[in-house]
Each structure stands twice: as C-alpha cells, then as structure tokens.
Amino acid sequence: MPAMRIALLSATYLTNRGGAELYVHRLAGELAGLGHDVAVWTSEGPLPLPLDLPFRVEVLGRDERRERAARRWLALGCRRGGYRLVRWLFRSGRRQLLAAGPYCPGLRRKGIFRNTDVLVLVRGGGAWPVQLARGMAGRPVPLTVAVPLLHVAEGGAVPPVLRRLYAPYDLILALTEYERDWMRRHGWGSDRIRVVGAGSDEPVLPVVPGEFRRRHGVPEDAPLFVFVGRKIYSKGVQHLIAAMDRVWDSTPQARLALLGFSHNPPGWIQGLIGQLRHPADGRILDLDDVEEREREQALEDCDVFCLPSIGDSFGIAYLDAWRHRKPVMGCRGCSSESIIDHGRTGVLVEFGNSEEIAGGILSLWTDAARRNAMGEAGFQEWKKKWTWDRIAHSMEAILLNGLSGKETDEKSGLRR
C-alpha cells in the first residue's frame, strides 16, 4: 500500500480544544501510525504545540490587522443606519467568513502544497475556505478533500456560500448519514460525498468508580445525570436544567452535573437555575474547564448521559459515555439520529422539549434493566464501529480510492 503525503488543514488547531480540533489531532496521529507522511497546517494561537507528535505541525502567521478591520465593518451593522450598508457589502457571505478569521496570508503562497498528495480541509467555517477557494481548482494537489463538520440542524449555522466554496473539492466527507443526506438535498453533490464518522478511545488515565461522587458530595444511591459540552443554547443545556423541575417532583434526590465550557456570561447558568420551582442548591453541579480525568470520572459515575443537542456534526461525547456502558440521550432531527439507535442504545427527544427530556430521564432511571441493556448495547456499538483506528482505516481507504479514481479519470481523458 503506497504511503500518502497528507496535509490536514485546521485553522483552529492551536486556538481551541473542541471536537473539531480533537478530530484533527486523533486522525493525524492514526494516519501517521499507518505509515503516511502527515502534516497539520494551522494558524498561530495561544495554545502550545503538543509534544512528541508522530506528525508535523506547520504554523502560519495571522494578519490580525485585517481580521480586526473585517470585524469593525461587521460591527457597523449594529449601528443606526449601518445595517443596510453592511448587508450590501457582505451580501456574498465571503466577508463574514473572512471576519471570523483567522486570516493567514501564507495560504496564498505559491507552491505551498507542492509536495502533497492529499489536501484535507477540516471545518471550513472561517476565513480559510475563502482564501483557499480562489486557486483550489488549479492547485497541484492530486486530491482535494473537505470535511465541513456542518451543524445542519442549527438553521443559520450553515452559510449558503459554503456550498460554492467547496464546489472545487474532489471529495466531501460527512460524519453521519444525516449530514450526507442534508448535503445531497441542498445541492452539494451526490457522487463525491462519503461518510467517514468519528471516534473515541479509552482514557489514558485510570478511572476509579465512585471518585466523582465522593469529590462532589453525590450520595452513592442518588441518580446522577451528566451533561458534557459547550454550555450554549444549541446544546440544550437550558432545556436540561428546566427538565430537572419535573424530575425532582418524583425523584428529589436526583443530581445533575454540567461539565464543559461556558460560552455565555457567567451568570447565565445560575440565572436559569434560579428560575426553577425547586431549590437546586447542591443538586446541580456547574463545573467549567474540568480536566479529562474528572470528565471520565463523571461519565463512569453517572446513570444517564444527557446531551439534548442540535449543535453537533457528530457528537463524540455519546461515544465517550458508551465507553463507560452508559445509556445516552440525544435529539431527533439532527446528526444524533445516525448515531443513537432509539430504544436500543439510548433515547431521542425533541429539541427544546423539557417535558419530554424529563420523561426520558425518568423512564431510564426507573428501569435499571433497560438502562443497563442500553449502556451495554452502546458499548458494543462503539467497540465495533467508532474507535479512532477504525475511523483512520476508513479515511485511508477513501483517500486511496479517491487518488486511484482521479488517476483513472486522467488516463482515460475524462473530466470529473
């Protein structure tokens, strides 16, 4: 099997530590382990480079002055008389993406990917797809691939301009069948779309059962429900909090732990908690920026993992919960439909429906046999389909087939 020279482009690899960055990090490591020459291209950021990587990291400088100028133009839309001007200036949608940054002049450098067999752009919701699009069709790269990581259920989360920016790419990779079908319905093409998925691996550090409960004063016999993710509207955290009122009507000893990153004003979560009918002191744990070990301990000690979200392109956190044999809760009408088998590995509820969320939680808590069976089924599903080594092998096969297909087209004189 020939080794490929792969460039994984991730503008935010050194600025964030979210799902997209984890995806690039693990995929790069696994592909390098399969014998391929892998480089992650990214922009300058506040995060340090990870140590002892099996792949290279190429860091591009940012034109922060241009980024600030673009943001100032956008800000005019919030001023009196400026909305129509900004709407006209930014009508193509490209300038909004440029304003999101990071803007890296080095992407335009001639021959920057000259020694590359496969170029893979991951999560192009900022400036990079705009910068790359102008010369993408004529780049001397045998295979160009885009992994958009679309949040298709969030309404305006997918700018229409993205479809045009990705038009020159040879392949588009979706993480779920739900995302693939959405792309097809919206004219992204059919023949060039593949589904590759995402993965999750066993934690490196050992996890001691009961440690999370002991640390946070959660009784051993109290039901514990855990949320892991960004604390924003599309993740459904506010609906989960509201659902606890109904849960406490019949199960006052229940606890809810919210782990993740708060992207709203500090008082937002506390304000939501303050609106509940039942007092929440000691029964809702709001934990920000927890370490990986505590996150794993929470998943080990919980009874149900609850992420009633539409703000994901996949939802790796469901796989993390299945590793601990826990049943999961997600939402209908989004990517979760392709991951969670309703009634077998978890339950699906309507986004924003706190009554249905509470009902789903209680139905699992009051039926231990069903809860355990779902957790075991989820564990087997993860083990069989969604480990990072399996995802890397799938990606490798897609890229090799893509290269082979292009070579066949070129030899026959056909144009794709």
C-alpha positions as CSV (number, residue, x, y, z in Angstrom):
1,M,0.0,0.0,0.0
2,P,1.6,3.3,-1.0
3,A,2.3,6.0,1.6
4,M,0.4,9.3,1.1
5,R,1.7,12.8,1.8
6,I,-1.4,14.2,3.6
7,A,-1.9,17.9,4.6
8,L,-4.7,18.3,7.2
9,L,-5.8,21.9,7.4
10,S,-7.2,23.0,10.7
11,A,-7.2,26.8,11.2
12,T,-8.1,26.5,14.9
13,Y,-5.8,23.6,16.0
14,L,-3.8,25.9,18.3
15,T,-6.7,28.3,19.3
16,N,-9.4,25.8,20.6
17,R,-9.6,22.4,22.1
18,G,-13.1,21.4,20.9
19,G,-14.4,18.5,18.9
20,A,-13.0,19.7,15.5
21,E,-9.5,20.0,16.9
22,L,-9.7,16.7,18.6
23,Y,-10.9,15.2,15.3
24,V,-7.8,16.5,13.5
25,H,-5.4,15.6,16.3
26,R,-6.5,12.0,16.6
27,L,-6.9,11.5,12.8
28,A,-3.5,12.9,12.1
29,G,-1.9,10.6,14.7
30,E,-3.7,7.5,13.4
31,L,-2.9,8.2,9.8
32,A,0.8,8.8,10.7
33,G,0.7,5.4,12.5
34,L,-0.4,3.8,9.3
35,G,2.8,4.9,7.7
36,H,1.6,8.1,5.9
37,D,3.5,11.4,5.9
38,V,1.1,13.7,7.8
39,A,1.3,17.5,8.4
40,V,-1.3,19.6,10.2
41,W,-1.4,23.1,8.9
42,T,-2.8,25.6,11.3
43,S,-2.7,29.3,12.4
44,E,-0.9,30.9,15.3
45,G,-2.7,30.6,18.6
46,P,-2.4,30.8,22.3
47,L,-2.1,27.1,22.9
48,P,1.3,25.4,22.9
49,L,2.2,22.7,20.4
50,P,1.6,19.2,21.8
51,L,4.8,17.3,22.5
52,D,6.1,14.1,20.9
53,L,3.7,14.1,17.9
54,P,4.0,11.5,15.1
55,F,3.2,14.2,12.6
56,R,4.4,17.6,11.7
57,V,2.7,20.9,12.5
58,E,3.1,23.8,10.2
59,V,2.1,27.1,11.8
60,L,1.1,30.1,9.6
61,G,1.2,33.7,10.7
62,R,-2.0,35.7,11.0
63,D,-2.8,39.2,9.7
64,E,-4.6,40.3,12.8
65,R,-4.9,43.8,11.5
66,R,-7.0,42.6,8.6
67,E,-9.1,40.5,10.9
68,R,-9.8,43.5,13.2
69,A,-10.8,45.6,10.2
70,A,-13.2,43.0,9.0
71,R,-14.8,42.8,12.4
72,R,-15.2,46.6,12.5
73,W,-17.0,46.5,9.3
74,L,-19.4,43.9,10.6
75,A,-19.9,45.9,13.8
76,L,-21.3,48.8,11.7
77,G,-24.4,46.7,11.1
78,C,-25.3,47.2,14.8
79,R,-25.2,51.0,14.5
80,R,-28.0,53.2,13.3
81,G,-28.1,53.4,9.6
82,G,-25.4,50.8,9.1
83,Y,-27.4,47.6,8.8
84,R,-28.3,48.0,5.0
85,L,-24.8,49.1,4.1
86,V,-23.2,46.1,5.8
87,R,-25.8,43.8,4.4
88,W,-25.0,45.0,0.9
89,L,-21.2,44.9,1.4
90,F,-21.3,41.4,2.8
91,R,-24.0,40.1,0.5
92,S,-21.9,37.3,-0.9
93,G,-21.2,35.8,2.6
94,R,-17.5,35.6,2.0
95,R,-16.6,38.7,4.0
96,Q,-18.5,37.3,7.0
97,L,-16.3,34.2,6.9
98,L,-13.1,36.4,6.5
99,A,-14.2,38.4,9.5
100,A,-14.4,35.1,11.5
101,G,-10.7,34.6,10.9
102,P,-8.0,33.5,11.2
103,Y,-6.7,35.3,8.1
104,C,-3.3,33.8,7.1
105,P,-1.6,35.4,4.0
106,G,0.7,32.3,3.8
107,L,-2.1,30.2,2.4
108,R,-1.8,32.2,-0.8
109,R,1.9,31.4,-1.1
110,K,2.8,29.8,-4.5
111,G,3.7,26.1,-4.2
112,I,2.8,25.9,-0.5
113,F,1.3,22.4,-1.0
114,R,3.6,21.3,-3.8
115,N,4.8,18.1,-2.1
116,T,1.3,17.0,-1.1
117,D,-0.8,14.1,-2.4
118,V,-3.9,14.8,-0.4
119,L,-5.2,18.1,1.0
120,V,-7.9,17.8,3.6
121,L,-9.6,21.0,4.9
122,V,-11.4,20.3,8.2
123,R,-14.1,22.6,9.4
124,G,-14.1,25.5,7.0
125,G,-16.4,27.9,8.7
126,G,-14.0,30.8,8.9
127,A,-11.5,32.6,6.6
128,W,-9.6,29.6,5.3
129,P,-12.1,28.2,2.7
130,V,-12.4,31.7,1.3
131,Q,-8.6,32.1,1.0
132,L,-8.2,28.6,-0.5
133,A,-11.2,28.6,-2.9
134,R,-9.7,31.1,-5.5
135,G,-6.9,28.7,-6.5
136,M,-8.3,25.4,-5.4
137,A,-9.2,24.0,-8.8
138,G,-5.7,24.8,-10.2
139,R,-3.6,23.6,-7.2
140,P,-1.0,21.0,-8.0
141,V,-2.5,18.6,-5.4
142,P,-3.8,15.2,-6.8
143,L,-6.7,15.0,-4.4
144,T,-8.5,17.8,-2.5
145,V,-11.0,16.9,0.3
146,A,-13.3,18.9,2.5
147,V,-14.6,17.8,5.9
148,P,-17.1,20.7,6.7
149,L,-18.4,19.4,10.1
150,L,-21.7,21.1,9.4
151,H,-24.2,21.7,12.2
152,V,-27.1,21.3,9.8
153,A,-29.9,21.3,12.4
154,E,-29.0,24.8,13.7
155,G,-30.7,26.7,10.9
156,G,-28.4,29.6,10.0
157,A,-25.3,27.7,11.1
158,V,-24.5,26.7,7.5
159,P,-23.9,29.8,5.4
160,P,-25.1,29.2,1.8
161,V,-21.7,30.5,0.5
162,L,-20.0,27.3,1.8
163,R,-21.6,25.2,-0.9
164,R,-20.0,27.3,-3.5
165,L,-16.6,27.5,-1.7
166,Y,-16.5,23.7,-1.6
167,A,-17.6,23.1,-5.2
168,P,-13.9,22.7,-6.5
169,Y,-13.1,19.9,-4.0
170,D,-12.8,16.4,-5.3
171,L,-14.5,14.8,-2.2
172,I,-16.7,16.0,0.6
173,L,-16.7,13.9,3.8
174,A,-19.7,13.9,6.1
175,L,-19.5,12.5,9.6
176,T,-23.0,11.0,9.6
177,E,-25.6,9.8,7.1
178,Y,-27.8,12.6,8.4
179,E,-25.2,15.2,7.3
180,R,-24.7,13.4,4.0
181,D,-28.4,13.4,3.2
182,W,-28.7,17.1,4.1
183,M,-25.8,17.9,1.7
184,R,-27.5,16.0,-1.1
185,R,-30.8,17.7,-0.6
186,H,-29.1,21.1,-0.7
187,G,-27.1,20.6,-3.9
188,W,-23.7,19.7,-2.6
189,G,-23.5,16.8,-5.0
190,S,-24.0,13.0,-4.5
191,D,-21.2,11.2,-6.3
192,R,-18.4,12.9,-4.3
193,I,-19.9,12.7,-0.8
194,R,-18.6,10.0,1.5
195,V,-19.4,9.2,5.2
196,V,-16.4,8.7,7.4
197,G,-17.6,9.1,11.1
198,A,-15.7,9.9,14.2
199,G,-14.1,8.0,17.1
200,S,-13.4,7.7,20.8
201,D,-10.7,5.8,22.7
202,E,-10.3,4.5,26.2
203,P,-8.9,7.2,28.6
204,V,-5.1,7.1,29.2
205,L,-5.5,7.7,33.0
206,P,-7.2,5.1,35.2
207,V,-10.7,5.9,36.4
208,V,-11.8,4.9,39.9
209,P,-15.6,4.2,40.3
210,G,-17.2,6.5,42.8
211,E,-14.5,9.1,42.9
212,F,-16.5,11.8,41.2
213,R,-19.5,11.3,43.5
214,R,-17.2,11.4,46.6
215,R,-15.5,14.6,45.5
216,H,-18.7,16.4,44.9
217,G,-20.8,15.0,47.7
218,V,-23.2,13.0,45.5
219,P,-24.7,10.1,47.5
220,E,-24.0,6.6,46.2
221,D,-27.7,5.8,45.8
222,A,-28.7,9.2,44.2
223,P,-29.4,9.2,40.5
224,L,-26.7,11.2,38.7
225,F,-27.3,12.7,35.2
226,V,-24.3,14.2,33.4
227,F,-24.0,16.8,30.5
228,V,-20.7,17.3,28.8
229,G,-20.3,20.1,26.2
230,R,-20.3,23.8,25.5
231,K,-22.9,25.5,27.6
232,I,-24.8,27.2,24.8
233,Y,-28.4,27.2,23.5
234,S,-27.9,24.8,20.7
235,K,-26.5,22.2,23.1
236,G,-29.8,22.2,25.0
237,V,-28.3,22.9,28.4
238,Q,-31.1,25.3,29.4
239,H,-33.8,22.7,28.5
240,L,-32.0,20.1,30.6
241,I,-31.9,22.4,33.6
242,A,-35.6,23.2,33.1
243,A,-36.4,19.4,33.0
244,M,-35.0,18.9,36.4
245,D,-38.0,20.5,38.0
246,R,-40.2,17.7,36.7
247,V,-37.6,15.1,37.7
248,W,-37.5,16.4,41.2
249,D,-41.3,16.2,41.5
250,S,-40.9,12.4,41.8
251,T,-37.2,12.0,42.5
252,P,-35.9,14.8,44.8
253,Q,-32.6,13.1,45.4
254,A,-31.5,13.3,41.7
255,R,-28.4,15.3,40.8
256,L,-27.4,17.0,37.5
257,A,-23.7,17.7,36.7
258,L,-22.9,20.2,33.9
259,L,-19.3,19.8,32.6
260,G,-17.8,21.8,29.8
261,F,-17.1,25.4,28.8
262,S,-19.3,28.4,29.5
263,H,-19.7,30.5,26.3
264,N,-22.2,32.9,27.8
265,P,-22.0,35.5,30.6
266,P,-21.0,33.9,33.9
267,G,-24.4,34.4,35.4
268,W,-26.4,32.8,32.6
269,I,-26.4,29.2,34.0
270,Q,-27.1,30.5,37.5
271,G,-29.9,32.6,36.2
272,L,-31.5,29.5,34.6
273,I,-31.1,27.6,37.8
274,G,-32.7,30.5,39.8
275,Q,-35.9,30.2,37.7
276,L,-36.6,26.6,38.8
277,R,-39.5,25.9,41.1
278,H,-37.4,23.5,43.3
279,P,-34.3,24.7,45.1
280,A,-31.2,23.5,43.2
281,D,-28.5,24.1,45.8
282,G,-26.3,21.0,45.9
283,R,-28.4,19.3,43.3
284,I,-26.9,20.9,40.2
285,L,-23.2,21.0,39.8
286,D,-22.0,23.6,37.3
287,L,-18.3,22.8,36.5
288,D,-16.3,24.6,33.9
289,D,-13.0,23.7,32.3
290,V,-12.6,20.3,34.0
291,E,-9.6,18.1,33.3
292,E,-10.0,15.0,31.2
293,R,-9.7,12.7,34.2
294,E,-12.6,14.3,36.0
295,R,-14.7,14.2,32.9
296,E,-14.1,10.5,32.6
297,Q,-14.9,10.0,36.3
298,A,-18.2,11.8,35.8
299,L,-19.1,9.5,32.9
300,E,-18.1,6.5,35.0
301,D,-20.3,7.5,37.9
302,C,-23.4,8.8,36.1
303,D,-26.6,6.8,35.5
304,V,-27.6,8.6,32.2
305,F,-25.6,10.8,29.9
306,C,-27.8,13.7,28.7
307,L,-26.9,15.8,25.7
308,P,-30.2,17.0,24.2
309,S,-28.3,19.0,21.5
310,I,-28.7,20.0,17.8
311,G,-25.3,21.8,17.8
312,D,-23.1,18.9,16.7
313,S,-21.8,17.5,13.4
314,F,-21.4,14.1,15.1
315,G,-21.4,14.1,19.0
316,I,-18.2,12.3,20.1
317,A,-19.5,12.7,23.7
318,Y,-22.1,10.0,23.1
319,L,-19.3,7.5,22.3
320,D,-17.4,8.6,25.4
321,A,-20.4,7.7,27.5
322,W,-20.8,4.4,25.8
323,R,-17.2,3.5,26.6
324,H,-18.4,3.5,30.2
325,R,-21.5,1.5,29.3
326,K,-24.0,4.3,30.0
327,P,-27.2,5.0,28.1
328,V,-27.4,8.3,26.3
329,M,-30.0,10.9,25.5
330,G,-29.9,12.9,22.2
331,C,-32.3,14.7,19.9
332,R,-34.3,13.8,16.9
333,G,-34.0,15.8,13.7
334,C,-30.2,16.1,13.8
335,S,-27.0,14.0,13.5
336,S,-27.8,12.1,16.6
337,E,-30.3,10.1,14.6
338,S,-27.4,8.5,12.8
339,I,-25.6,7.6,16.0
340,I,-28.2,6.7,18.6
341,D,-30.5,3.8,18.0
342,H,-33.6,4.9,19.8
343,G,-34.7,2.3,22.4
344,R,-31.6,0.2,22.0
345,T,-28.5,2.3,22.7
346,G,-30.3,5.4,24.1
347,V,-33.3,7.7,23.7
348,L,-34.1,10.5,21.3
349,V,-36.2,13.5,22.3
350,E,-37.4,16.7,20.7
351,F,-35.0,19.6,21.0
352,G,-36.3,22.2,23.4
353,N,-39.0,20.0,24.9
354,S,-38.2,19.9,28.6
355,E,-41.2,17.7,29.4
356,E,-40.0,15.1,27.0
357,I,-36.4,15.3,28.3
358,A,-37.6,14.8,31.9
359,G,-39.8,11.9,30.8
360,G,-36.9,10.3,29.0
361,I,-34.6,10.7,32.0
362,L,-37.2,9.2,34.4
363,S,-38.0,6.3,32.1
364,L,-34.4,5.3,32.2
365,W,-33.8,5.9,35.8
366,T,-36.8,3.9,36.9
367,D,-35.9,0.8,34.8
368,A,-32.4,-0.3,35.7
369,A,-32.6,-3.4,33.4
370,R,-33.4,-1.3,30.4
371,R,-30.8,1.3,31.4
372,N,-28.1,-1.3,31.7
373,A,-29.1,-3.0,28.5
374,M,-28.8,0.3,26.6
375,G,-25.4,1.0,28.1
376,E,-24.1,-2.4,27.1
377,A,-25.5,-2.1,23.6
378,G,-23.9,1.3,23.2
379,F,-20.6,-0.1,24.4
380,Q,-20.7,-2.8,21.8
381,E,-21.7,-0.3,19.1
382,W,-18.7,1.9,20.0
383,K,-16.3,-1.0,20.1
384,K,-17.5,-2.3,16.7
385,K,-17.7,0.9,14.8
386,W,-16.3,4.0,16.4
387,T,-12.8,3.7,17.6
388,W,-10.2,6.1,16.1
389,D,-8.2,3.3,14.5
390,R,-11.3,2.2,12.6
391,I,-12.1,5.7,11.5
392,A,-8.5,6.2,10.3
393,H,-8.7,3.0,8.3
394,S,-11.9,4.2,6.7
395,M,-10.4,7.6,5.9
396,E,-7.3,5.9,4.4
397,A,-9.5,3.8,2.1
398,I,-11.5,6.8,1.0
399,L,-8.3,8.8,0.2
400,L,-6.6,5.9,-1.6
401,N,-9.8,5.2,-3.6
402,G,-10.1,8.9,-4.4
403,L,-6.5,9.1,-5.7
404,S,-7.0,5.9,-7.7
405,G,-10.2,7.3,-9.2
406,K,-8.6,10.5,-10.3
407,E,-5.7,8.7,-11.9
408,T,-8.2,6.5,-13.9
409,D,-10.1,9.6,-15.0
410,E,-6.9,11.4,-16.1
411,K,-5.6,8.3,-18.1
412,S,-9.0,8.0,-19.9
413,G,-9.1,11.7,-20.6
414,L,-12.4,12.1,-18.7
415,R,-13.1,15.2,-16.6
416,R,-14.7,14.7,-13.2
